Amino acid sequence: MKIKIIIALFILVAVGAFVLQKQGTKTPLLTTNKVVDSKSEDVAAIRAFMAEPNLQLAFVNTSLPQPYFMVGKVTKQANGENIEKVDDWVRQVNVYDQKGVLNGQCATYEYHVDTKSHTVTAVAIRGLRPDEINALKNDGITCVSDSGKLPKITKAEAEAIAKDYLKRAVPDFDKIWSQFTYSLQSNGESHQWLWEDKDYKLPEGLGGRPHSYPTIRITVDGNKQIQYWNTVPLFKN
């Protein structure tokens, strides 16, 4: 009788160990899939924003939102101020580079996507590093450095481009378009539209930099390239 009990216990232990082993091998796979799915959502958001379903992108890293963005406890100091981070308000974005060059220039688009909502928060033009330019040369691709001068584009042309991007990015665009303010930039070479939600209030004791309220900004250059910044998702908990 004792032998049967011992054998039964041995079988139970063996089965339990087998189940735990199976569970142990599945956990990393589920985590990996979650990470892959997260990046897939990011890529889908960027492609939708740019209206380019086959846009090729490379993940760079996870970083703080740029241009500078922070919400925290602000204290005044003799030589300025100090802003202390608050855990619930720490924001991160996934950074992606667009593969290739922009209109033959030694530059590319850099995209920032909020890690929580998978919303595009920034599109910036980044100059290529010397090693990137050399790598392109090895592949038979040449590019030219930015001359600093842009062709001019009319306000109407730039506005049509800005609206196309904003319609894809802002759910209530038609309702708030009239609230965007316009300004001419860079000696008439660029056009900018800015929206600010100054009615938004942070919890008491907190301040935001560069603004304590959500903003959306888009700039259209004379060569029809854009620069974009949207902090709306960064203000959501």
FIDREN-978285 format. One record per residue (C-alpha): chain; residue in three letters; x, y, z; residue number from 1. Coordinates in nm, 3 decimals, padded with zeros to 5 digits. Each point is the difference from the previous one (the first is absolute). Layout:
% FIDREN-978285
 chaine residu       x       y       z num
      A    ala       X       Y       Z NUM
...
END
This chain:
% FIDREN-978285
 chaine residu       x       y       z num
      A    met  00.000  00.000  00.000   1
      A    lys  00.280  00.236  00.090   2
      A    ile  00.170 -00.071 -00.332   3
      A    lys -00.318  00.098 -00.189   4
      A    ile -00.025  00.327  00.196   5
      A    ile  00.363  00.084 -00.070   6
      A    ile -00.046 -00.072 -00.372   7
      A    ala -00.315  00.217 -00.011   8
      A    leu  00.179  00.288  00.171   9
      A    phe  00.291 -00.035 -00.241  10
      A    ile -00.239  00.022 -00.296  11
      A    leu -00.170  00.312  00.142  12
      A    val  00.336  00.172  00.056  13
      A    ala  00.115 -00.090 -00.350  14
      A    val -00.322  00.132 -00.158  15
      A    gly  00.023  00.319  00.204  16
      A    ala  00.360  00.056 -00.106  17
      A    phe -00.097 -00.058 -00.363  18
      A    val -00.284  00.258  00.022  19
      A    leu  00.224  00.257  00.167  20
      A    gln  00.266 -00.058 -00.264  21
      A    lys -00.256  00.055 -00.276  22
      A    gln -00.126  00.317  00.167  23
      A    gly  00.354  00.121  00.042  24
      A    thr  00.073 -00.037 -00.370  25
      A    lys -00.321  00.178 -00.099  26
      A    thr  00.046  00.314  00.208  27
      A    pro  00.296  00.150 -00.194  28
      A    leu -00.182 -00.072 -00.328  29
      A    leu -00.307  00.193  00.117  30
      A    thr  00.217  00.291  00.115  31
      A    thr  00.186  00.004 -00.331  32
      A    asn -00.325 -00.002 -00.197  33
      A    lys -00.129  00.290  00.208  34
      A    val  00.312  00.206 -00.081  35
      A    val -00.027 -00.088 -00.370  36
      A    asp -00.369  00.090 -00.005  37
      A    ser  00.076  00.331  00.173  38
      A    lys  00.253  00.096 -00.266  39
      A    ser -00.239 -00.113 -00.272  40
      A    glu -00.256  00.245  00.138  41
      A    asp  00.262  00.275 -00.007  42
      A    val  00.092 -00.074 -00.361  43
      A    ala -00.366 -00.011 -00.102  44
      A    ala -00.057  00.341  00.164  45
      A    ile  00.298  00.157 -00.180  46
      A    arg -00.101 -00.143 -00.336  47
      A    ala -00.357  00.122  00.047  48
      A    phe  00.119  00.349  00.096  49
      A    met  00.229  00.021 -00.303  50
      A    ala -00.258 -00.170 -00.229  51
      A    glu  00.272 -00.238 -00.117  52
      A    pro -00.102 -00.362  00.068  53
      A    asn  00.338 -00.141 -00.106  54
      A    leu  00.221  00.251  00.184  55
      A    gln  00.320 -00.169  00.119  56
      A    leu  00.097  00.078  00.359  57
      A    ala  00.277 -00.095  00.242  58
      A    phe -00.049 -00.005  00.378  59
      A    val  00.264  00.214  00.175  60
      A    asn -00.075 -00.005  00.374  61
      A    thr -00.244  00.099  00.273  62
      A    ser  00.063  00.351  00.127  63
      A    leu -00.152  00.314  00.148  64
      A    pro -00.230  00.206 -00.224  65
      A    gln  00.172  00.256 -00.217  66
      A    pro -00.012  00.294 -00.042  67
      A    tyr  00.032  00.042  00.377  68
      A    phe -00.308 -00.108  00.194  69
      A    met -00.044 -00.050  00.373  70
      A    val -00.268  00.020  00.268  71
      A    gly  00.102  00.011  00.366  72
      A    lys  00.031  00.200  00.320  73
      A    val  00.141  00.344 -00.081  74
      A    thr  00.190  00.200  00.262  75
      A    lys  00.145  00.346 -00.053  76
      A    gln  00.369  00.054  00.063  77
      A    ala  00.225  00.303  00.006  78
      A    asn  00.141 -00.076 -00.345  79
      A    gly -00.320 -00.135 -00.152  80
      A    glu -00.208 -00.304  00.088  81
      A    asn  00.020 -00.370  00.065  82
      A    ile -00.250 -00.258 -00.124  83
      A    glu -00.017 -00.329  00.187  84
      A    lys -00.142 -00.300 -00.181  85
      A    val -00.315 -00.169  00.127  86
      A    asp -00.030 -00.374 -00.069  87
      A    asp -00.356  00.018 -00.133  88
      A    trp  00.109  00.266 -00.248  89
      A    val  00.316 -00.155 -00.143  90
      A    arg -00.049 -00.034 -00.374  91
      A    gln  00.193 -00.209 -00.251  92
      A    val -00.009 -00.032 -00.375  93
      A    asn  00.127 -00.260 -00.246  94
      A    val  00.231  00.158 -00.257  95
      A    tyr  00.010 -00.115 -00.363  96
      A    asp  00.204  00.111 -00.299  97
      A    gln -00.136 -00.001 -00.352  98
      A    lys  00.227 -00.202 -00.227  99
      A    gly  00.149  00.181 -00.298 100
      A    val  00.043  00.372 -00.064 101
      A    leu -00.239  00.292 -00.040 102
      A    asn -00.013  00.139 -00.352 103
      A    gly  00.368 -00.075 -00.060 104
      A    gln  00.109  00.186  00.314 105
      A    cys  00.232 -00.150  00.261 106
      A    ala -00.292 -00.008  00.242 107
      A    thr -00.286 -00.221  00.109 108
      A    tyr -00.315  00.016  00.211 109
      A    glu  00.016 -00.098  00.367 110
      A    tyr -00.330 -00.103  00.160 111
      A    his -00.101 -00.008  00.366 112
      A    val -00.293 -00.217  00.110 113
      A    asp -00.155  00.005  00.348 114
      A    thr  00.066 -00.342  00.156 115
      A    lys -00.344 -00.015  00.166 116
      A    ser -00.241  00.121 -00.268 117
      A    his  00.215 -00.075 -00.309 118
      A    thr -00.071  00.352 -00.122 119
      A    val  00.252  00.195 -00.208 120
      A    thr  00.122  00.287  00.221 121
      A    ala  00.280  00.140 -00.217 122
      A    val  00.141 -00.002 -00.351 123
      A    ala  00.340  00.165 -00.036 124
      A    ile  00.252  00.033 -00.282 125
      A    arg  00.332 -00.152  00.105 126
      A    gly  00.326  00.048 -00.185 127
      A    leu  00.184 -00.321 -00.083 128
      A    arg  00.319 -00.084  00.186 129
      A    pro  00.327 -00.041 -00.199 130
      A    asp -00.009 -00.379  00.046 131
      A    glu -00.356 -00.010 -00.138 132
      A    ile  00.102  00.208 -00.303 133
      A    asn  00.298 -00.231 -00.062 134
      A    ala -00.225 -00.305  00.025 135
      A    leu -00.231  00.152 -00.263 136
      A    lys  00.299  00.065 -00.227 137
      A    asn  00.103 -00.364  00.029 138
      A    asp -00.352 -00.087 -00.121 139
      A    gly  00.035  00.240 -00.293 140
      A    ile -00.226  00.266  00.152 141
      A    thr  00.117  00.361  00.018 142
      A    cys -00.157  00.293  00.183 143
      A    val  00.065  00.372  00.030 144
      A    ser  00.046  00.206  00.314 145
      A    asp -00.262  00.256  00.097 146
      A    ser  00.083  00.336 -00.156 147
      A    gly -00.202  00.184  00.262 148
      A    lys -00.230  00.149 -00.260 149
      A    leu -00.345 -00.130 -00.082 150
      A    pro -00.225  00.074 -00.295 151
      A    lys -00.306  00.207  00.082 152
      A    ile -00.349 -00.144  00.014 153
      A    thr -00.328  00.191  00.017 154
      A    lys -00.211 -00.002  00.313 155
      A    ala -00.283 -00.172 -00.188 156
      A    glu  00.229 -00.283 -00.117 157
      A    ala  00.149 -00.043  00.346 158
      A    glu -00.342  00.007  00.166 159
      A    ala -00.130 -00.279 -00.220 160
      A    ile  00.299 -00.216  00.096 161
      A    ala -00.036  00.082  00.372 162
      A    lys -00.371 -00.085 -00.005 163
      A    asp  00.060 -00.336 -00.164 164
      A    tyr  00.238 -00.103  00.279 165
      A    leu -00.212  00.142  00.282 166
      A    lys -00.318 -00.168 -00.124 167
      A    arg  00.175 -00.335  00.032 168
      A    ala  00.137  00.078  00.346 169
      A    val -00.262  00.206  00.185 170
      A    pro -00.338 -00.173  00.062 171
      A    asp -00.196  00.327  00.041 172
      A    phe  00.200  00.194 -00.260 173
      A    asp -00.304  00.155 -00.173 174
      A    lys -00.120  00.144  00.330 175
      A    ile  00.331  00.156  00.108 176
      A    trp  00.159  00.109 -00.331 177
      A    ser -00.135  00.353  00.046 178
      A    gln  00.191  00.015  00.331 179
      A    phe  00.341 -00.046 -00.166 180
      A    thr  00.207  00.317 -00.024 181
      A    tyr  00.215  00.058 -00.307 182
      A    ser  00.348  00.151 -00.026 183
      A    leu  00.257  00.040 -00.277 184
      A    gln  00.342 -00.144  00.082 185
      A    ser  00.356  00.025 -00.137 186
      A    asn -00.040  00.302 -00.227 187
      A    gly -00.306 -00.143 -00.167 188
      A    glu  00.152 -00.342 -00.067 189
      A    ser -00.215 -00.182  00.258 190
      A    his -00.359  00.023  00.122 191
      A    gln -00.109 -00.100  00.350 192
      A    trp -00.332 -00.074  00.169 193
      A    leu -00.033 -00.025  00.378 194
      A    trp -00.285 -00.120  00.223 195
      A    glu  00.002  00.045  00.378 196
      A    asp -00.247 -00.132  00.258 197
      A    lys  00.048  00.269  00.263 198
      A    asp -00.314 -00.112  00.183 199
      A    tyr  00.176 -00.320  00.104 200
      A    lys  00.105 -00.007  00.367 201
      A    leu  00.266 -00.222  00.153 202
      A    pro -00.054 -00.136  00.353 203
      A    glu  00.083  00.255  00.268 204
      A    gly  00.370  00.029  00.074 205
      A    leu  00.115 -00.115 -00.343 206
      A    gly  00.136  00.198 -00.292 207
      A    gly  00.094 -00.086 -00.355 208
      A    arg  00.284  00.105 -00.225 209
      A    pro  00.009  00.150 -00.253 210
      A    his -00.378  00.030  00.055 211
      A    ser -00.241 -00.111  00.274 212
      A    tyr -00.266 -00.082 -00.258 213
      A    pro -00.024 -00.211 -00.318 214
      A    thr  00.117  00.143 -00.331 215
      A    ile  00.006 -00.109 -00.364 216
      A    arg  00.243  00.161 -00.241 217
      A    ile  00.074 -00.071 -00.365 218
      A    thr  00.248  00.177 -00.226 219
      A    val  00.001 -00.039 -00.379 220
      A    asp  00.326  00.092 -00.171 221
      A    gly  00.036  00.133 -00.352 222
      A    asn  00.112 -00.344 -00.121 223
      A    lys -00.329 -00.141  00.141 224
      A    gln  00.173 -00.184  00.283 225
      A    ile -00.159  00.030  00.343 226
      A    gln  00.090  00.021  00.365 227
      A    tyr -00.266 -00.097  00.251 228
      A    trp -00.052 -00.005  00.376 229
      A    asn -00.308 -00.120  00.190 230
      A    thr  00.003 -00.010  00.382 231
      A    val -00.371 -00.084  00.042 232
      A    pro  00.061 -00.372  00.071 233
      A    leu  00.286  00.087  00.238 234
      A    phe -00.242  00.187  00.229 235
      A    lys -00.232 -00.301  00.031 236
      A    asn  00.032 -00.246  00.290 237
END
